[in-house]
Amino acid sequence: MILRLVLMLIVFPITVIAMAQTVNVQASVAFTIEEKDLIPEGITYDSGTHQFFVSSINKEKVVAVSENGIAHDFIRRGQDGILQTLGMKVDVIKRRLCIICCHR
């Protein structure tokens, strides 16, 4: 029984790894933000406005990217006392962007 369990623990991960290596996934770039030192920490999508929001821990701001790829500051550095952003989530029902951040 123990030998059988050990063999399952050894063989199963190898099978999963082999399967993962054979999967061919096609992907494309959704958008590019030109700021090289942005250092994005979080990303979320708002299905109501069709925008992506990208938070920057380095620049202490949130960038909104429209569906045609145009980026602009949604929350500027220092706005509303926001410091480093740590994560975000769109509340679709209440139509707001929730941001976890350090605050002054």
Backbone as CSV, one residue per row, in Angstrom:
resi,resn,N_x,N_y,N_z,CA_x,CA_y,CA_z,C_x,C_y,C_z
1,MET,0.817,-1.195,0.000,0.000,0.000,0.000,0.862,1.261,0.000
2,ILE,1.867,1.302,0.880,2.743,2.465,0.951,3.541,2.596,-0.338
3,LEU,4.033,1.483,-0.887,4.789,1.510,-2.140,3.916,2.025,-3.276
4,ARG,2.678,1.608,-3.304,1.749,2.066,-4.341,1.533,3.578,-4.251
5,LEU,1.353,4.099,-3.046,1.173,5.525,-2.828,2.422,6.296,-3.250
6,VAL,3.594,5.789,-2.904,4.847,6.441,-3.284,4.984,6.482,-4.797
7,LEU,4.656,5.396,-5.474,4.738,5.351,-6.937,3.761,6.347,-7.563
8,MET,2.572,6.458,-6.975,1.601,7.429,-7.496,2.119,8.849,-7.330
9,LEU,2.765,9.134,-6.211,3.291,10.470,-5.969,4.458,10.792,-6.900
10,ILE,5.187,9.767,-7.323,6.311,9.988,-8.240,5.830,10.064,-9.685
11,VAL,4.962,9.153,-10.096,4.533,9.058,-11.483,3.559,10.175,-11.854
12,PHE,2.633,10.502,-10.999,1.619,11.519,-11.332,2.232,12.878,-11.661
13,PRO,3.139,13.438,-10.839,3.730,14.734,-11.205,4.500,14.688,-12.520
14,ILE,5.164,13.594,-12.802,5.903,13.472,-14.061,4.934,13.500,-15.234
15,THR,3.792,12.830,-15.093,2.775,12.835,-16.141,2.225,14.242,-16.359
16,VAL,1.953,14.953,-15.279,1.428,16.312,-15.380,2.447,17.231,-16.047
17,ILE,3.701,17.113,-15.683,4.752,17.931,-16.295,4.863,17.622,-17.777
18,ALA,4.824,16.356,-18.143,4.911,15.974,-19.554,3.726,16.521,-20.335
19,MET,2.529,16.495,-19.758,1.349,17.021,-20.430,1.452,18.537,-20.589
20,ALA,1.942,19.212,-19.567,2.054,20.668,-19.616,3.045,21.111,-20.685
21,GLN,4.065,20.342,-20.933,5.068,20.715,-21.916,4.578,20.528,-23.341
22,THR,3.532,19.740,-23.546,3.047,19.494,-24.901,1.899,20.418,-25.305
23,VAL,1.380,21.199,-24.377,0.275,22.101,-24.674,0.799,23.307,-25.452
24,ASN,0.153,23.628,-26.565,0.545,24.758,-27.389,-0.533,25.834,-27.260
25,VAL,-0.196,26.929,-26.607,-1.152,28.000,-26.362,-0.782,29.196,-27.218
26,GLN,-1.754,29.743,-27.926,-1.553,30.950,-28.721,-1.933,32.151,-27.861
27,ALA,-1.047,33.119,-27.751,-1.316,34.320,-26.968,-0.866,35.543,-27.751
28,SER,-1.443,36.670,-27.411,-1.038,37.917,-28.054,-0.944,39.013,-27.000
29,VAL,-0.260,40.078,-27.320,-0.104,41.203,-26.407,-1.410,41.994,-26.384
30,ALA,-1.947,42.229,-25.191,-3.201,42.980,-25.061,-2.951,44.478,-25.178
31,PHE,-1.886,44.963,-24.561,-1.530,46.378,-24.623,-0.108,46.553,-24.121
32,THR,0.461,47.710,-24.389,1.797,48.061,-23.927,1.736,49.436,-23.279
33,ILE,2.363,49.561,-22.129,2.471,50.855,-21.457,3.910,51.323,-21.648
34,GLU,4.072,52.519,-22.151,5.391,53.018,-22.533,6.309,53.365,-21.367
35,GLU,5.775,53.560,-20.180,6.612,53.914,-19.024,7.459,52.716,-18.618
36,LYS,8.759,52.819,-18.830,9.660,51.687,-18.570,9.858,51.407,-17.082
37,ASP,9.732,52.427,-16.235,9.960,52.253,-14.802,8.652,52.178,-14.002
38,LEU,7.589,51.778,-14.647,6.286,51.694,-13.994,6.275,50.622,-12.904
39,ILE,6.882,49.483,-13.168,6.902,48.319,-12.265,5.489,47.978,-11.797
40,PRO,4.683,47.393,-12.671,3.299,47.066,-12.315,3.228,46.014,-11.216
41,GLU,2.298,46.225,-10.293,2.098,45.277,-9.210,0.802,44.515,-9.391
42,GLY,-0.232,45.217,-9.781,-1.533,44.581,-9.925,-2.192,44.971,-11.229
43,ILE,-3.084,44.115,-11.673,-3.850,44.407,-12.883,-5.259,43.849,-12.697
44,THR,-6.234,44.608,-13.173,-7.619,44.147,-13.116,-8.354,44.707,-14.327
45,TYR,-9.497,44.120,-14.630,-10.275,44.510,-15.804,-11.672,44.929,-15.379
46,ASP,-12.149,46.022,-15.950,-13.510,46.500,-15.694,-14.358,46.193,-16.924
47,SER,-15.236,45.230,-16.815,-16.075,44.831,-17.951,-17.117,45.899,-18.295
48,GLY,-17.402,46.807,-17.363,-18.363,47.873,-17.629,-17.802,48.962,-18.532
49,THR,-16.538,49.329,-18.302,-15.904,50.386,-19.100,-14.937,49.833,-20.136
50,HIS,-14.715,48.522,-20.117,-13.780,47.844,-21.023,-12.371,48.418,-20.894
51,GLN,-11.968,48.658,-19.641,-10.641,49.179,-19.358,-9.869,48.221,-18.462
52,PHE,-8.557,48.196,-18.655,-7.660,47.540,-17.724,-7.140,48.615,-16.771
53,PHE,-6.906,48.236,-15.536,-6.262,49.116,-14.571,-4.978,48.439,-14.120
54,VAL,-3.894,49.184,-14.147,-2.582,48.665,-13.769,-2.053,49.547,-12.647
55,SER,-1.727,48.924,-11.510,-1.182,49.700,-10.396,0.339,49.597,-10.403
56,SER,0.980,50.687,-9.994,2.439,50.745,-9.955,2.905,50.966,-8.525
57,ILE,3.666,50.020,-8.021,4.216,50.149,-6.677,5.351,51.166,-6.676
58,ASN,6.030,51.319,-7.803,7.147,52.250,-7.928,6.686,53.692,-8.114
59,LYS,5.724,53.900,-8.997,5.256,55.255,-9.309,4.107,55.710,-8.411
60,GLU,3.619,54.816,-7.561,2.538,55.124,-6.616,1.326,55.718,-7.332
61,LYS,0.897,55.031,-8.382,-0.254,55.507,-9.148,-0.968,54.336,-9.799
62,VAL,-2.117,54.612,-10.413,-2.888,53.614,-11.155,-3.089,54.155,-12.565
63,VAL,-2.788,53.314,-13.546,-2.940,53.676,-14.953,-4.149,52.937,-15.510
64,ALA,-5.000,53.642,-16.242,-6.129,53.031,-16.940,-5.745,52.873,-18.399
65,VAL,-6.067,51.717,-18.970,-5.785,51.444,-20.381,-7.101,51.133,-21.072
66,SER,-7.454,51.956,-22.060,-8.720,51.780,-22.778,-8.652,50.557,-23.684
67,GLU,-9.801,50.175,-24.217,-9.844,48.987,-25.074,-9.055,49.168,-26.372
68,ASN,-8.764,50.413,-26.763,-7.925,50.621,-27.954,-6.464,50.865,-27.593
69,GLY,-6.094,50.607,-26.309,-4.699,50.615,-25.899,-4.141,51.952,-25.444
70,ILE,-4.986,52.949,-25.280,-4.516,54.261,-24.833,-4.450,54.271,-23.308
71,ALA,-3.259,54.598,-22.783,-3.038,54.611,-21.341,-3.021,56.039,-20.818
72,HIS,-3.620,56.231,-19.639,-3.559,57.528,-18.962,-3.608,57.298,-17.451
73,ASP,-3.107,58.261,-16.702,-3.133,58.149,-15.249,-4.574,58.228,-14.753
74,PHE,-5.010,57.184,-14.087,-6.333,57.169,-13.477,-6.242,57.811,-12.085
75,ILE,-5.200,57.441,-11.360,-4.863,58.079,-10.092,-3.399,58.496,-10.189
76,ARG,-3.131,59.792,-10.075,-1.775,60.316,-10.174,-1.007,60.099,-8.872
77,ARG,0.321,60.138,-8.983,1.182,60.017,-7.808,0.787,61.073,-6.766
78,GLY,0.568,60.618,-5.527,0.238,61.517,-4.432,-1.231,61.900,-4.336
79,GLN,-2.025,61.535,-5.331,-3.449,61.892,-5.310,-4.158,61.166,-4.169
80,ASP,-4.967,61.898,-3.437,-5.782,61.348,-2.342,-4.953,60.644,-1.269
81,GLY,-3.671,61.003,-1.155,-2.810,60.421,-0.124,-2.369,58.999,-0.402
82,ILE,-2.605,58.490,-1.606,-2.229,57.120,-1.939,-0.720,57.029,-2.137
83,LEU,-0.115,56.049,-1.491,1.316,55.785,-1.677,1.457,54.521,-2.523
84,GLN,2.169,53.541,-2.063,2.367,52.319,-2.846,1.075,51.518,-2.949
85,THR,0.741,51.105,-4.172,-0.453,50.285,-4.402,-0.059,48.817,-4.352
86,LEU,-0.904,48.000,-3.749,-0.577,46.594,-3.544,-1.548,45.635,-4.221
87,GLY,-2.644,46.113,-4.742,-3.603,45.242,-5.405,-4.905,45.985,-5.656
88,MET,-5.699,45.459,-6.587,-6.953,46.124,-6.973,-8.013,45.099,-7.337
89,LYS,-9.252,45.547,-7.265,-10.382,44.743,-7.734,-11.508,45.692,-8.125
90,VAL,-12.143,45.412,-9.229,-13.283,46.211,-9.678,-14.549,45.663,-9.027
91,ASP,-15.299,46.544,-8.391,-16.618,46.204,-7.856,-17.619,46.588,-8.945
92,VAL,-18.041,45.602,-9.722,-18.896,45.847,-10.887,-20.273,46.357,-10.465
93,ILE,-20.787,45.865,-9.367,-22.126,46.248,-8.924,-22.157,47.700,-8.449
94,LYS,-21.204,48.091,-7.624,-21.184,49.456,-7.094,-20.394,50.422,-7.975
95,ARG,-19.826,49.922,-9.082,-19.083,50.748,-10.048,-17.946,51.525,-9.389
96,ARG,-17.054,50.767,-8.737,-15.892,51.415,-8.134,-14.675,50.502,-8.221
97,LEU,-13.526,51.122,-8.137,-12.245,50.404,-8.157,-11.721,50.389,-6.727
98,CYS,-11.582,49.200,-6.175,-11.053,49.055,-4.809,-9.544,48.847,-4.921
99,ILE,-8.778,49.642,-4.169,-7.319,49.581,-4.232,-6.774,49.351,-2.834
100,ILE,-5.900,48.357,-2.709,-5.181,48.140,-1.466,-3.885,48.923,-1.583
101,CYS,-3.641,49.816,-0.630,-2.460,50.670,-0.743,-2.006,51.166,0.617
102,CYS,-0.811,51.743,0.631,-0.344,52.485,1.789,-0.930,53.887,1.649
103,HIS,-1.223,54.518,2.760,-1.888,55.818,2.727,-1.189,56.764,3.711
104,ARG,-1.094,58.022,3.296,-0.509,59.039,4.200,-1.435,59.314,5.344
